[in-house]
């Protein structure tokens, strides 16, 4: 009998021991935090992801659960150069190693190439997918080549007229100094 796994409540250790695989083709609307960052979100946008579990031997310790996550989506944003809508391709391909507690995860995460997470029997895989896609969003989205001409400088019509030069209060004193009567 094959064990069924749920992406919303994943027993990570059992998933890795079974060398199981989960995959989904979800509407972007299922990912609330990601949806809030989208420009003109519509129901035809999808997140495709897959996750594979395995146990890997680690030098000096028992085998540890690992998760290989791949995800991709096309995400609607606004180009910050031309201010036109654009679709940003998001790609995630990451490895995660699971340890038994938060202290170990914090200690090992900084020195490991892979991300280190805490082992759970009710791990929310969809939250991890959403977190990783959010991290993949560009800070400043821009087209490689904008579809409309980009105004790079302000034209004269955009400039405010220059204010008249202010009178220098010492100019009058300089004038008095020159007209001072000689004794």
Secondary structure as GFF3:
##gff-version 3
##sequence-region A 1 183
A	DSSP	alpha_helix	12	17	.	.	.	ID=ss1
A	DSSP	beta_strand	21	27	.	.	.	ID=ss2
A	DSSP	three_ten_helix	28	30	.	.	.	ID=ss3
A	DSSP	alpha_helix	32	36	.	.	.	ID=ss4
A	DSSP	beta_strand	46	58	.	.	.	ID=ss5
A	DSSP	beta_strand	61	78	.	.	.	ID=ss6
A	DSSP	beta_strand	85	99	.	.	.	ID=ss7
A	DSSP	alpha_helix	102	109	.	.	.	ID=ss8
A	DSSP	beta_strand	115	118	.	.	.	ID=ss9
A	DSSP	alpha_helix	125	136	.	.	.	ID=ss10
A	DSSP	three_ten_helix	156	158	.	.	.	ID=ss11
A	DSSP	alpha_helix	169	178	.	.	.	ID=ss12
###
